[in-house]
Amino acid sequence: MTLAELAVTIAVLGVLGLAASRFGLSAIPAYLFAGILLGPNEPTLISLVQPTEVTAFVAEIGLIFLLFFLGLEFSVERLVRSGRHVGLGGAADVAINAGLGLLVGLAAFGPSFAALVVAACVYVSSSAIAVKALIDFRRLADDETDLVLAILLFEDIAIAAVLGFVATGGGTVGTTSWVATKALLFVAASLAASRWLGGPIGRLLGRLELEFFLLAVFGFVIGMSAIAKELEMSEAVGALMAGVILSDSGVRSEIEQRFFSVRDVFAALFFFTFALTIDLGRIPDVGWIVLLALVATVVGKVGVGVIAGRLGGFTARQGINAGAALVAHGEFTIILAQLAAGNAALSLAQRDEIVAFAGIYVLASATIGLLVMKESKRLGRILRPASVLE
């Protein structure tokens, strides 16, 4: 990406994002549309930007800061409180949504490894889109956001094993268990660091001049993400835990004030880069699979929110709000498809269809998911009126 291309990209993102805000919508669909408009795939009216290592790196930074800011909103006490939802919510999510995803995969590819890949694509929600939507719709402080965080955290840990499985064409029980164990140990160590080291870290940061304060925070976030990646987890888990550690440091408000603009700029570029892989020209080939997956996703995710919410002590309306936040799929679905594209266990035709399916499915689920989330409270009042609640 050249400087001229970057300038055009920023301009298009600004115009489309502003238009979306005028209609009271999240800017995410606008950023995705910008990627489709300027990207190399259909429609090819303006093929200006090609996916490169530079765009991939920018997208990675965007994902890291989105999850870092989510972590800043959750103290250890709130995470511990949401921890009781991890088992129930995570187990229900796997059973229902991976199961529905497998049915979609079997309908598309029959009994095969490709069906398992589709099941994984349908199962895992987008942490980045969910977090950005929670911010845009001002729902980070809602009680049911604890349930959303718990399920996303469970998925982020589970996806570490799933990514290895898809990349290799399968994996032993021992390998999968070891990856999951490392993820759990990393999260536990991070929570312990937040409890015992958050204060000292905050006092140390508070004594630094602004320039070195910014460098120290930036380096800490990137370092935690790098450690997570070295442990074969998503960098999103590391960024989330970095935020949790600094949430009780006493300098959270200053961190948020100094890094808000960094988060928003890189988040916009993340969703733009994300959309460069979407090819609308493949709708005639995989449209029916996408439609089937969308129905399964909306029913499955909202259903999980209601079921896990009721088991965790939330109302049905709160469960609907939580489930709606999980409908959008994104970065992990694309990563799974990219890994599958290089897997010799799949035929060339299967690889091609999975990549095409993933791109269009992400665009559709992100758009529908944001609309469902925006209207989830109204939907809850319709499905669960006051007379029923009484």
Legacy VTK file of the C-alpha trace (Angstrom):
# vtk DataFile Version 3.0
C-alpha trace
ASCII
DATASET POLYDATA
POINTS 390 float
0.000 0.000 0.000
1.443 3.356 -1.070
0.930 6.682 0.684
-1.454 7.771 -2.086
-3.509 4.590 -1.661
-3.539 5.091 2.105
-4.739 8.676 1.676
-7.606 7.578 -0.590
-8.459 4.753 1.817
-8.651 7.078 4.831
-10.809 9.521 2.879
-13.267 6.810 1.799
-13.410 5.378 5.337
-14.138 8.834 6.738
-16.904 9.625 4.261
-18.645 6.244 4.558
-18.227 6.125 8.334
-19.735 9.599 8.676
-22.657 8.596 6.446
-23.315 5.533 8.616
-23.261 7.604 11.804
-25.786 10.027 10.299
-28.235 7.131 10.044
-27.501 5.961 13.593
-25.619 2.862 12.400
-22.314 1.360 13.449
-19.426 2.323 11.179
-18.319 -1.307 10.748
-20.482 -2.094 7.659
-19.237 1.155 6.103
-15.621 0.115 6.646
-16.342 -3.321 5.175
-18.034 -1.745 2.155
-14.972 0.471 1.649
-12.761 -2.628 1.540
-15.023 -4.270 -1.021
-15.156 -1.073 -3.095
-11.384 -0.509 -3.186
-10.290 -4.161 -3.028
-9.213 -6.513 -5.819
-12.340 -8.688 -5.956
-15.813 -8.218 -7.426
-17.098 -5.590 -7.946
-13.925 -4.326 -9.671
-14.997 -0.742 -10.388
-12.151 0.657 -8.247
-9.453 -1.975 -7.645
-7.012 0.255 -5.813
-5.664 -1.735 -2.849
-4.213 -5.250 -2.798
-3.808 -7.338 0.388
-0.144 -7.340 1.400
1.978 -8.025 4.458
1.636 -4.330 5.319
-2.172 -4.425 5.338
-2.093 -7.664 7.339
0.173 -6.040 9.934
-2.066 -2.975 10.207
-5.089 -5.241 10.670
-3.290 -7.128 13.432
-2.587 -3.884 15.316
-6.258 -2.938 14.984
-7.405 -6.248 16.437
-4.933 -5.945 19.308
-6.130 -2.489 20.379
-9.809 -3.375 20.114
-9.329 -6.283 22.516
-6.988 -4.266 24.732
-9.698 -1.667 25.312
-12.189 -4.393 26.122
-9.792 -5.703 28.759
-9.451 -2.221 30.269
-13.185 -2.217 30.974
-13.007 -5.395 33.061
-11.370 -5.519 36.442
-10.334 -8.819 37.987
-13.463 -8.749 40.129
-15.692 -8.404 37.090
-13.809 -11.111 35.204
-14.029 -13.453 38.179
-17.731 -12.703 38.375
-18.121 -13.468 34.673
-16.003 -16.581 35.111
-19.039 -18.469 36.359
-20.540 -17.943 32.907
-17.510 -19.315 31.031
-18.300 -22.977 31.628
-22.041 -22.749 31.050
-21.944 -20.234 28.216
-18.920 -21.738 26.509
-20.243 -25.302 26.683
-23.656 -24.274 25.379
-22.020 -22.286 22.588
-19.913 -25.234 21.446
-22.754 -27.737 21.642
-25.308 -25.609 19.824
-23.352 -23.527 17.334
-20.650 -26.017 16.430
-23.441 -28.571 16.052
-25.476 -26.304 13.780
-22.317 -25.433 11.864
-21.604 -29.114 11.328
-25.087 -29.567 9.858
-24.364 -26.733 7.429
-21.009 -28.288 6.560
-22.564 -31.698 5.962
-25.203 -30.151 3.706
-22.494 -28.365 1.699
-19.727 -30.966 1.529
-21.078 -34.218 2.948
-19.154 -36.233 5.565
-15.669 -34.774 5.140
-12.953 -32.678 6.714
-14.405 -29.685 4.815
-17.622 -30.051 6.829
-15.612 -29.721 10.064
-13.956 -26.548 8.749
-17.376 -25.023 8.000
-18.548 -26.034 11.485
-15.618 -24.136 13.004
-16.317 -21.091 10.793
-19.947 -20.976 11.955
-19.072 -21.633 15.604
-16.617 -18.823 16.349
-17.875 -15.241 16.652
-15.869 -12.103 15.924
-14.307 -10.651 19.062
-13.315 -7.509 17.162
-16.778 -6.765 15.766
-18.491 -7.614 19.048
-16.205 -5.283 20.997
-16.534 -2.427 18.487
-20.323 -2.805 18.511
-20.441 -2.847 22.320
-18.478 0.408 22.263
-20.586 1.985 19.510
-23.881 1.041 21.180
-22.555 1.973 24.653
-23.186 -1.415 26.201
-19.847 -2.170 27.836
-21.306 -1.430 31.270
-24.396 -3.631 30.807
-24.603 -6.621 33.154
-25.078 -9.099 30.302
-21.787 -7.947 28.765
-20.154 -10.203 31.376
-21.781 -13.159 29.616
-20.639 -11.914 26.196
-17.077 -11.577 27.486
-17.166 -15.052 29.031
-18.295 -16.708 25.793
-15.817 -14.717 23.675
-12.995 -15.634 26.043
-13.985 -19.310 25.849
-14.061 -19.106 22.049
-10.686 -17.358 21.875
-9.132 -20.133 23.953
-10.890 -22.876 21.989
-9.915 -21.352 18.640
-6.230 -21.884 19.475
-6.784 -25.638 19.229
-9.180 -25.312 16.283
-6.696 -23.292 14.212
-4.044 -25.969 14.673
-6.551 -28.660 13.765
-7.579 -26.918 10.533
-4.000 -26.096 9.541
-2.783 -29.679 9.893
-5.865 -31.550 8.743
-6.417 -32.977 12.206
-4.633 -33.305 15.494
-4.099 -35.710 18.357
-6.008 -35.392 21.599
-2.742 -34.765 23.416
-1.739 -31.874 21.148
-5.141 -30.239 21.365
-5.221 -30.623 25.163
-1.764 -29.116 25.520
-2.711 -26.023 23.505
-5.859 -25.555 25.600
-3.874 -26.014 28.826
-1.347 -23.362 27.805
-4.172 -20.955 27.060
-5.778 -21.535 30.461
-2.438 -21.119 32.264
-1.778 -17.880 30.384
-5.172 -16.458 31.378
-4.724 -17.553 34.999
-1.249 -15.996 35.183
-2.584 -12.762 33.714
-5.383 -12.587 36.273
-2.867 -13.180 39.057
-0.649 -10.408 37.637
-3.621 -8.056 37.571
-4.409 -8.852 41.207
-0.880 -8.583 42.594
1.099 -6.477 40.084
-1.516 -4.065 38.722
-0.851 -1.473 41.417
2.982 -1.522 41.182
2.810 -1.375 37.368
0.472 1.611 37.593
2.753 3.468 40.016
5.727 2.837 37.736
3.845 4.089 34.673
2.605 7.127 36.590
6.182 8.296 37.218
7.102 8.269 33.518
7.057 11.282 31.237
4.311 11.223 28.613
6.529 10.033 25.765
7.876 7.089 27.737
4.459 6.406 29.264
3.036 5.898 25.768
5.962 3.719 24.703
5.720 1.596 27.842
1.971 0.957 27.455
2.293 0.267 23.727
5.193 -2.109 24.321
3.332 -3.924 27.096
0.255 -4.509 24.923
2.280 -5.683 21.932
4.464 -7.841 24.180
1.491 -9.614 25.767
0.033 -10.227 22.310
3.343 -11.604 21.074
3.588 -13.976 24.050
0.086 -15.266 23.367
0.946 -15.856 19.736
4.149 -17.691 20.662
2.028 -19.954 22.869
-0.086 -20.790 19.769
-3.024 -18.672 20.865
-4.644 -15.709 19.185
-2.975 -12.368 19.793
-6.456 -11.216 20.804
-6.180 -13.205 24.053
-2.885 -11.512 24.915
-4.271 -8.045 24.185
-7.379 -8.753 26.276
-5.280 -9.879 29.235
-2.992 -6.849 28.875
-6.058 -4.666 29.315
-7.222 -6.655 32.331
-3.815 -6.287 34.018
-3.854 -2.506 33.531
-7.546 -2.071 34.398
-6.772 -1.740 38.132
-3.441 0.030 37.699
-4.708 3.496 38.599
-3.737 4.929 35.201
-6.592 3.393 33.200
-8.278 6.723 32.478
-5.051 8.225 31.150
-4.404 5.173 28.981
-7.895 5.409 27.526
-7.542 9.133 26.892
-4.150 8.772 25.173
-4.969 5.699 23.067
-8.608 6.286 22.035
-7.568 7.764 18.689
-5.054 4.963 18.049
-7.753 2.379 18.661
-10.288 4.015 16.375
-7.895 4.614 13.467
-6.449 1.104 13.493
-9.876 -0.447 14.054
-11.154 1.242 10.896
-8.147 -0.049 8.963
-8.658 -3.512 10.467
-12.189 -3.829 9.102
-11.141 -2.297 5.773
-8.276 -4.774 5.367
-10.575 -7.542 6.435
-12.968 -6.769 3.562
-10.239 -6.927 0.912
-10.687 -10.716 0.863
-14.447 -10.621 0.190
-15.462 -11.533 -3.368
-19.127 -10.772 -4.084
-18.761 -12.408 -7.494
-18.954 -15.819 -5.810
-22.484 -15.308 -4.460
-24.087 -17.491 -7.195
-21.758 -20.375 -6.240
-21.953 -20.314 -2.442
-24.967 -18.123 -1.739
-27.150 -21.011 -0.576
-24.481 -22.170 1.891
-24.183 -18.623 3.235
-27.957 -18.334 3.635
-28.127 -21.645 5.483
-25.239 -20.619 7.739
-26.829 -17.230 8.494
-30.086 -18.816 9.651
-28.142 -21.262 11.828
-26.016 -18.426 13.237
-28.854 -16.099 14.223
-30.894 -18.913 15.775
-27.893 -20.523 17.444
-26.195 -17.445 18.898
-29.361 -15.773 20.169
-30.513 -19.126 21.519
-27.207 -19.598 23.361
-27.526 -16.109 24.840
-30.985 -16.885 26.191
-30.110 -20.378 27.491
-26.756 -19.436 29.030
-28.250 -16.207 30.355
-31.077 -17.952 32.166
-28.649 -20.508 33.632
-26.427 -17.631 34.765
-29.223 -15.659 36.385
-29.994 -13.153 33.623
-33.426 -12.349 32.253
-34.548 -13.524 28.816
-34.207 -9.978 27.512
-30.629 -9.770 28.738
-29.950 -13.153 27.139
-31.254 -11.855 23.806
-28.958 -8.832 24.091
-25.981 -11.086 24.817
-26.778 -13.509 22.000
-27.229 -10.671 19.516
-23.685 -9.462 20.276
-22.344 -12.853 19.152
-24.049 -13.081 15.742
-21.359 -11.226 13.793
-18.499 -13.374 12.506
-15.204 -12.006 11.311
-11.461 -12.336 11.733
-11.303 -15.939 12.954
-13.639 -17.173 10.214
-11.386 -15.621 7.569
-8.255 -17.041 9.236
-9.812 -20.509 9.320
-10.643 -20.260 5.616
-7.120 -19.083 4.785
-5.603 -22.002 6.687
-7.966 -24.404 4.957
-6.897 -22.946 1.586
-3.386 -24.268 2.173
-4.413 -27.681 3.506
-3.733 -30.644 1.239
-6.379 -32.663 3.102
-8.975 -30.677 1.154
-9.531 -30.815 -2.593
-8.885 -27.686 -4.663
-12.620 -27.278 -5.240
-13.351 -27.508 -1.504
-10.635 -24.976 -0.657
-11.970 -22.542 -3.233
-15.561 -22.843 -2.009
-14.610 -22.483 1.668
-12.649 -19.276 1.011
-15.507 -17.819 -1.081
-18.078 -18.858 1.532
-16.101 -17.351 4.417
-15.764 -13.911 2.839
-19.431 -13.488 1.919
-20.610 -15.081 5.159
-18.524 -12.649 7.207
-19.924 -9.640 5.344
-23.522 -10.848 5.714
-23.240 -11.956 9.346
-21.465 -8.741 10.367
-24.165 -6.595 8.765
-27.087 -8.653 10.069
-25.448 -9.090 13.460
-25.029 -5.353 13.944
-28.642 -4.716 12.965
-29.857 -7.428 15.334
-27.692 -6.051 18.113
-28.901 -2.494 17.532
-32.522 -3.634 17.768
-32.035 -6.394 20.370
-33.644 -4.446 23.199
-36.690 -3.710 21.073
-36.726 -7.352 19.969
-36.611 -8.411 23.612
-39.627 -6.256 24.432
-41.534 -7.857 21.547
-40.591 -11.449 22.380
-40.827 -10.962 26.159
-43.471 -8.278 26.850
-43.984 -6.934 30.342
-47.052 -9.097 30.959
-45.054 -12.251 30.237
-42.234 -11.140 32.520
-44.690 -10.556 35.343
LINES 1 391
390 0 1 2 3 4 5 6 7 8 9 10 11 12 13 14 15 16 17 18 19 20 21 22 23 24 25 26 27 28 29 30 31 32 33 34 35 36 37 38 39 40 41 42 43 44 45 46 47 48 49 50 51 52 53 54 55 56 57 58 59 60 61 62 63 64 65 66 67 68 69 70 71 72 73 74 75 76 77 78 79 80 81 82 83 84 85 86 87 88 89 90 91 92 93 94 95 96 97 98 99 100 101 102 103 104 105 106 107 108 109 110 111 112 113 114 115 116 117 118 119 120 121 122 123 124 125 126 127 128 129 130 131 132 133 134 135 136 137 138 139 140 141 142 143 144 145 146 147 148 149 150 151 152 153 154 155 156 157 158 159 160 161 162 163 164 165 166 167 168 169 170 171 172 173 174 175 176 177 178 179 180 181 182 183 184 185 186 187 188 189 190 191 192 193 194 195 196 197 198 199 200 201 202 203 204 205 206 207 208 209 210 211 212 213 214 215 216 217 218 219 220 221 222 223 224 225 226 227 228 229 230 231 232 233 234 235 236 237 238 239 240 241 242 243 244 245 246 247 248 249 250 251 252 253 254 255 256 257 258 259 260 261 262 263 264 265 266 267 268 269 270 271 272 273 274 275 276 277 278 279 280 281 282 283 284 285 286 287 288 289 290 291 292 293 294 295 296 297 298 299 300 301 302 303 304 305 306 307 308 309 310 311 312 313 314 315 316 317 318 319 320 321 322 323 324 325 326 327 328 329 330 331 332 333 334 335 336 337 338 339 340 341 342 343 344 345 346 347 348 349 350 351 352 353 354 355 356 357 358 359 360 361 362 363 364 365 366 367 368 369 370 371 372 373 374 375 376 377 378 379 380 381 382 383 384 385 386 387 388 389
